[in-house]
């Protein structure tokens, strides 16, 4: 038993020698006002960082993957809301797909006279939409998308009130808006002068009956999308404004549609379509070699790839590790800074005290005169020598 107790005591002493957290008695510890100030700042900084880290942890993360779009026989919903600076009687809109099927906009889309100039509320709506699209591009480049904050993106443009209509002025533009279901293949939506007339090889626009002086293909795209609206998706052409003074101007938009599937953290899935766009515009001049038909042409094609976006939560272990790093790092850094600042102050004040004492000899002489030295007491050897003599 005694040997076992000795072994335990030796083991405990060996473990005590490895203690990296020695304890100090409270009587030895010194508390200062500077240390209290640093402690307050440290706890405040830790609280701010912990709250920000918790908010970051609550935000969901999006994982991107790519696959092959196998839904080739489905249909596609084409949504458009565009204003052209010409009367509705002078223009025609149609969609012709790769299979040769013609979709007449007069049958499936609404056309109504309107004014090309925007009201103040409509200008604010356009400006806010363009800003959101620009921010979305920045966030997507940083891979930090927050789809839950985009619930109000697909709100329609506020209508023009009767009191906001110009007095003694007729509508000078035509608004074409609505949706139509087309085949899931490449197609061409165009708006040009003259109503369309079908023929065996497609259709033709009767532009010869429209005076050239009335040609003005300045336009504003309020909305252009494919499929149903989905939270978190943006359409690059929303709010696009093109103004021209040329009569024979051609605007061309080349759109690449990418099918997208979203999977939320709750397990709900929904599909959407995103697209990229390339723009081109030129003046039609047959004598100069620039051939074509003036108007607005939107050619779209579908990508064979599909983007899959999955919504996931950040792991709890990573959150706890980051919290420990924040708390420990701030404590260690604040302690080091406090020690360094205290050392600098001690050096500065010690030098000042030394220089002050060396440059004041009058005080030293006054002190020595006010405190005269006492006469020395005879030693014992001196007393013994006197007695001997």
C-alpha positions as CSV (number, residue, x, y, z in Angstrom):
1,X,0.0,0.0,0.0
2,X,2.8,2.4,0.9
3,X,4.5,1.8,-2.5
4,X,1.3,2.4,-4.3
5,X,0.8,5.7,-2.5
6,X,4.3,6.7,-3.3
7,X,3.8,5.9,-7.0
8,X,0.6,7.9,-7.1
9,X,2.3,10.9,-5.5
10,X,5.2,10.7,-8.0
11,X,2.7,10.5,-10.8
12,X,0.8,13.5,-9.5
13,X,4.0,15.5,-9.1
14,X,5.0,14.6,-12.7
15,X,1.6,15.7,-14.0
16,X,1.8,18.9,-11.9
17,X,5.1,19.7,-13.6
18,X,3.3,19.6,-17.0
19,X,0.7,22.1,-15.9
20,X,0.5,24.8,-18.7
21,X,-2.1,26.8,-16.7
22,X,-0.5,27.7,-13.4
23,X,-2.7,29.3,-10.8
24,X,-1.7,32.5,-9.0
25,X,-2.9,33.6,-5.6
26,X,-5.2,36.6,-5.5
27,X,-2.8,38.4,-3.1
28,X,-0.1,38.3,-5.8
29,X,-2.4,39.5,-8.7
30,X,-2.4,43.2,-9.3
31,X,-5.5,44.8,-10.9
32,X,-5.1,48.2,-12.7
33,X,-7.4,50.6,-14.4
34,X,-5.6,50.1,-17.8
35,X,-6.3,46.3,-17.4
36,X,-9.9,47.0,-16.7
37,X,-10.2,49.2,-19.8
38,X,-8.6,46.6,-22.0
39,X,-10.9,44.0,-20.5
40,X,-14.0,46.0,-21.4
41,X,-12.8,46.6,-24.9
42,X,-12.0,42.9,-25.3
43,X,-15.4,41.7,-24.1
44,X,-17.1,44.3,-26.4
45,X,-15.1,43.1,-29.4
46,X,-15.8,39.5,-28.6
47,X,-19.5,40.1,-28.3
48,X,-19.6,41.9,-31.7
49,X,-17.6,39.1,-33.4
50,X,-19.7,36.4,-31.9
51,X,-23.0,38.0,-33.0
52,X,-21.6,38.5,-36.5
53,X,-20.4,34.9,-36.7
54,X,-23.8,33.7,-35.5
55,X,-25.6,35.7,-38.3
56,X,-23.1,34.3,-40.8
57,X,-23.9,30.8,-39.6
58,X,-27.6,31.4,-40.0
59,X,-27.2,32.3,-43.7
60,X,-27.6,29.3,-45.9
61,X,-24.9,28.2,-48.4
62,X,-25.5,27.4,-52.0
63,X,-23.7,24.5,-53.7
64,X,-23.6,24.6,-57.5
65,X,-23.5,21.5,-59.7
66,X,-23.9,20.8,-63.4
67,X,-25.8,18.1,-65.3
68,X,-27.4,17.3,-68.6
69,X,-30.9,18.5,-69.3
70,X,-32.9,15.4,-70.2
71,X,-36.3,17.2,-70.6
72,X,-36.2,17.8,-74.3
73,X,-39.9,17.2,-75.1
74,X,-41.3,19.8,-72.7
75,X,-42.7,23.2,-73.4
76,X,-41.3,26.6,-72.6
77,X,-43.2,29.7,-71.3
78,X,-42.2,32.9,-73.0
79,X,-42.9,36.0,-71.0
80,X,-42.4,39.5,-72.4
81,X,-43.4,43.1,-71.5
82,X,-42.0,45.6,-74.0
83,X,-42.9,49.1,-75.1
84,X,-42.0,50.2,-78.6
85,X,-42.1,53.9,-79.6
86,X,-44.5,53.3,-82.5
87,X,-48.3,53.0,-82.7
88,X,-49.8,49.5,-82.4
89,X,-51.3,49.8,-85.9
90,X,-47.8,50.2,-87.4
91,X,-46.0,47.2,-85.9
92,X,-46.4,43.4,-85.8
93,X,-44.9,40.8,-83.4
94,X,-44.4,37.1,-84.0
95,X,-42.4,34.2,-82.8
96,X,-40.9,31.7,-85.2
97,X,-39.3,28.6,-83.8
98,X,-36.8,26.2,-85.4
99,X,-39.5,23.7,-86.4
100,X,-41.2,26.3,-88.5
101,X,-44.1,27.0,-86.2
102,X,-45.2,30.6,-86.2
103,X,-46.8,32.1,-83.0
104,X,-48.7,35.3,-83.8
105,X,-48.4,37.7,-80.9
106,X,-51.7,39.3,-81.8
107,X,-53.4,36.0,-80.8
108,X,-51.6,35.3,-77.6
109,X,-50.1,38.7,-76.4
110,X,-51.9,41.9,-75.5
111,X,-51.2,45.1,-77.4
112,X,-52.3,48.4,-75.9
113,X,-51.5,52.1,-76.6
114,X,-49.3,53.8,-74.0
115,X,-46.8,56.6,-73.5
116,X,-43.1,56.0,-74.0
117,X,-42.1,58.4,-71.2
118,X,-42.1,57.0,-67.7
119,X,-43.8,58.5,-64.6
120,X,-41.8,59.1,-61.5
121,X,-42.9,55.9,-59.8
122,X,-42.0,53.9,-62.9
123,X,-38.6,55.5,-63.1
124,X,-38.0,54.6,-59.5
125,X,-39.1,51.0,-60.3
126,X,-36.7,50.7,-63.2
127,X,-33.8,52.2,-61.3
128,X,-34.3,49.9,-58.3
129,X,-34.5,46.9,-60.6
130,X,-31.3,47.8,-62.4
131,X,-29.5,48.2,-59.0
132,X,-30.7,44.8,-57.9
133,X,-29.5,43.2,-61.0
134,X,-26.1,44.8,-60.6
135,X,-25.8,43.7,-57.0
136,X,-26.9,40.2,-58.0
137,X,-24.0,40.0,-60.5
138,X,-21.6,41.1,-57.7
139,X,-22.9,38.6,-55.2
140,X,-22.9,35.8,-57.8
141,X,-19.3,36.5,-58.7
142,X,-18.5,36.2,-55.0
143,X,-20.7,33.0,-54.7
144,X,-22.7,34.7,-52.0
145,X,-26.4,34.6,-53.1
146,X,-29.2,35.2,-50.6
147,X,-32.4,34.1,-52.4
148,X,-34.6,34.6,-49.4
149,X,-34.1,38.4,-49.8
150,X,-35.4,38.6,-53.3
151,X,-39.1,38.0,-52.7
152,X,-40.1,41.4,-54.2
153,X,-37.9,41.2,-57.3
154,X,-40.7,40.0,-59.7
155,X,-43.2,42.7,-58.7
156,X,-44.7,44.3,-61.9
157,X,-44.1,47.8,-62.9
158,X,-46.6,50.2,-61.3
159,X,-49.3,51.3,-63.7
160,X,-49.7,54.8,-65.0
161,X,-52.5,56.6,-63.3
162,X,-55.0,58.6,-65.2
163,X,-53.9,61.8,-63.4
164,X,-50.3,61.1,-64.7
165,X,-51.2,61.0,-68.3
166,X,-50.1,64.0,-70.4
167,X,-52.9,66.4,-71.2
168,X,-54.0,66.9,-74.8
169,X,-51.6,64.2,-76.1
170,X,-52.4,60.8,-77.6
171,X,-50.4,57.7,-76.8
172,X,-47.3,57.5,-78.9
173,X,-46.2,54.0,-78.2
174,X,-47.4,50.4,-78.1
175,X,-47.0,48.0,-75.1
176,X,-46.8,44.3,-76.0
177,X,-47.1,42.1,-72.9
178,X,-48.2,38.6,-71.9
179,X,-47.1,35.0,-72.0
180,X,-47.3,32.3,-74.6
181,X,-46.3,28.6,-74.5
182,X,-43.8,27.5,-77.2
183,X,-41.8,24.4,-77.9
184,X,-38.5,23.8,-76.1
185,X,-36.4,24.5,-79.1
186,X,-34.6,27.6,-80.5
187,X,-36.7,30.4,-81.8
188,X,-36.8,34.0,-82.9
189,X,-39.2,36.6,-81.5
190,X,-39.2,39.8,-83.5
191,X,-41.1,43.1,-83.7
192,X,-41.0,45.0,-87.0
193,X,-43.0,47.4,-89.1
194,X,-46.3,46.1,-90.6
195,X,-48.7,43.4,-89.6
196,X,-47.8,39.9,-90.4
197,X,-49.4,37.8,-93.1
198,X,-49.0,34.0,-93.3
199,X,-47.7,32.2,-96.4
200,X,-46.6,28.6,-97.1
201,X,-42.9,29.3,-96.1
202,X,-43.7,31.2,-92.9
203,X,-45.1,34.8,-92.8
204,X,-44.3,38.2,-94.1
205,X,-44.7,41.7,-92.7
206,X,-46.5,44.3,-94.8
207,X,-44.0,47.1,-94.1
208,X,-44.5,48.7,-97.5
209,X,-47.7,50.2,-96.3
210,X,-46.1,52.0,-93.3
211,X,-44.5,55.4,-94.0
212,X,-40.8,55.5,-93.3
213,X,-41.2,58.7,-91.3
214,X,-43.0,56.8,-88.6
215,X,-40.3,54.2,-88.1
216,X,-38.9,54.4,-84.6
217,X,-37.8,51.2,-82.9
218,X,-36.7,52.8,-79.6
219,X,-37.9,50.5,-77.0
220,X,-38.0,49.6,-73.3
221,X,-38.0,46.1,-72.0
222,X,-39.9,45.9,-68.7
223,X,-39.6,42.1,-68.5
224,X,-38.2,39.3,-70.5
225,X,-38.1,35.8,-69.0
226,X,-38.6,32.1,-69.7
227,X,-40.7,29.9,-67.5
228,X,-42.3,30.7,-64.2
229,X,-40.8,33.3,-61.9
230,X,-38.5,31.9,-59.3
231,X,-37.1,33.7,-56.2
232,X,-33.5,34.5,-56.6
233,X,-33.3,34.6,-60.4
234,X,-32.7,37.8,-62.4
235,X,-33.3,38.6,-66.0
236,X,-30.5,40.6,-67.5
237,X,-32.8,42.5,-70.0
238,X,-35.3,43.7,-67.4
239,X,-35.3,47.5,-67.4
240,X,-33.3,47.7,-70.7
241,X,-33.8,51.0,-72.5
242,X,-32.7,51.7,-76.1
243,X,-33.3,55.0,-77.8
244,X,-32.3,55.8,-81.4
245,X,-32.9,58.6,-83.8
246,X,-32.3,56.4,-86.9
247,X,-35.4,55.3,-88.9
248,X,-33.8,52.0,-90.1
249,X,-32.3,50.8,-86.9
250,X,-32.0,47.1,-86.1
251,X,-31.7,45.8,-82.6
252,X,-30.5,42.2,-82.1
253,X,-30.5,40.2,-78.9
254,X,-28.9,36.7,-78.7
255,X,-30.1,34.8,-75.7
256,X,-28.7,31.5,-74.3
257,X,-31.2,29.9,-72.0
258,X,-29.8,27.7,-69.2
259,X,-32.3,25.4,-67.3
260,X,-31.9,25.7,-63.5
261,X,-33.2,23.5,-60.7
262,X,-33.3,24.8,-57.1
263,X,-33.4,22.6,-54.1
264,X,-34.2,24.2,-50.8
265,X,-33.0,23.1,-47.4
266,X,-36.6,22.0,-46.6
267,X,-36.5,19.6,-49.5
268,X,-38.8,21.6,-51.9
269,X,-37.7,21.7,-55.5
270,X,-38.6,24.0,-58.3
271,X,-37.3,24.8,-61.8
272,X,-36.5,28.0,-63.5
273,X,-34.7,29.3,-66.6
274,X,-31.8,31.8,-66.6
275,X,-30.3,33.3,-69.6
276,X,-27.3,35.3,-70.8
277,X,-27.5,37.9,-73.5
278,X,-25.4,39.4,-76.2
279,X,-26.5,42.6,-77.8
280,X,-25.9,44.1,-81.3
281,X,-27.4,47.1,-83.1
282,X,-26.8,48.6,-86.5
283,X,-28.4,50.8,-89.1
284,X,-29.8,49.2,-92.2
285,X,-28.3,50.7,-95.3
286,X,-28.5,48.6,-98.4
287,X,-26.3,51.0,-100.4
288,X,-23.6,50.7,-97.8
289,X,-23.8,46.9,-97.6
290,X,-25.7,46.7,-94.4
291,X,-28.7,44.5,-95.3
292,X,-31.5,43.4,-93.2
293,X,-34.9,44.5,-91.8
294,X,-35.3,47.3,-89.3
295,X,-36.9,46.1,-86.1
296,X,-36.2,44.3,-82.8
297,X,-35.1,40.7,-83.0
298,X,-34.6,38.3,-80.0
299,X,-33.0,35.0,-81.0
300,X,-32.9,32.4,-78.2
301,X,-31.4,29.0,-77.9
302,X,-31.4,26.4,-75.1
303,X,-28.3,25.0,-73.5
304,X,-27.9,21.2,-73.1
305,X,-26.4,21.7,-69.7
306,X,-28.5,22.3,-66.5
307,X,-27.4,24.1,-63.4
308,X,-28.4,22.5,-60.1
309,X,-28.4,24.8,-57.0
310,X,-28.7,23.1,-53.6
311,X,-29.4,25.0,-50.4
312,X,-27.4,23.7,-47.4
313,X,-26.7,24.7,-43.9
314,X,-23.2,25.3,-42.6
315,X,-22.0,22.6,-40.2
316,X,-22.3,23.2,-36.5
317,X,-18.7,21.9,-35.8
318,X,-17.3,24.6,-38.1
319,X,-19.3,27.3,-36.3
320,X,-18.0,26.1,-32.8
321,X,-14.4,26.0,-34.1
322,X,-14.7,29.5,-35.5
323,X,-16.1,30.7,-32.2
324,X,-13.2,29.2,-30.2
325,X,-10.8,30.8,-32.6
326,X,-12.4,34.2,-32.2
327,X,-12.6,34.1,-28.4
328,X,-9.1,32.7,-27.9
329,X,-7.5,34.9,-30.5
330,X,-9.0,38.1,-29.1
331,X,-8.0,37.2,-25.6
332,X,-4.4,36.4,-26.6
333,X,-4.0,39.4,-28.8
334,X,-5.5,41.8,-26.2
335,X,-3.1,40.4,-23.5
336,X,-0.1,40.9,-25.7
337,X,-1.1,44.4,-26.7
338,X,-1.7,45.3,-23.0
339,X,1.7,44.0,-22.0
340,X,3.5,45.8,-24.9
341,X,1.7,49.1,-24.2
342,X,2.5,48.8,-20.5
343,X,6.2,48.2,-21.2
344,X,6.4,51.2,-23.5
345,X,4.8,53.5,-20.9
346,X,7.2,52.1,-18.2
347,X,10.2,52.8,-20.3
348,X,9.0,56.4,-21.2
349,X,8.2,57.3,-17.6
350,X,11.4,55.8,-16.2
351,X,13.5,57.8,-18.6
352,X,11.7,61.0,-17.7
353,X,12.2,60.3,-14.0
354,X,15.9,59.7,-14.5
355,X,16.4,62.8,-16.6
356,X,14.5,65.0,-14.1
357,X,16.6,63.7,-11.1
358,X,19.9,64.2,-12.9
359,X,19.1,67.8,-14.0
360,X,18.1,69.1,-10.5
361,X,21.4,69.4,-8.4
362,X,19.9,72.2,-6.2
363,X,17.5,69.9,-4.6
364,X,20.2,67.5,-3.8
365,X,22.4,70.2,-2.1
366,X,19.4,71.4,-0.1
367,X,18.6,67.9,1.0
368,X,22.2,67.4,2.2
369,X,22.3,70.7,4.1
370,X,19.1,70.1,5.8
371,X,20.2,66.6,6.9
372,X,23.9,67.0,8.3
373,X,25.8,63.9,8.9
374,X,26.2,62.9,12.5
375,X,29.8,62.6,14.0
376,X,31.2,59.2,13.9
377,X,31.3,57.3,17.1
378,X,34.7,56.2,18.2
379,X,35.3,52.5,17.7
380,X,36.1,50.1,20.4
381,X,39.7,49.7,19.2
382,X,40.3,53.4,19.6
383,X,39.0,53.4,23.1
384,X,41.2,50.5,24.1
385,X,44.2,52.2,22.7
386,X,43.6,55.3,24.8
387,X,43.2,53.3,28.0
388,X,46.5,51.5,27.3
389,X,48.3,54.8,26.8
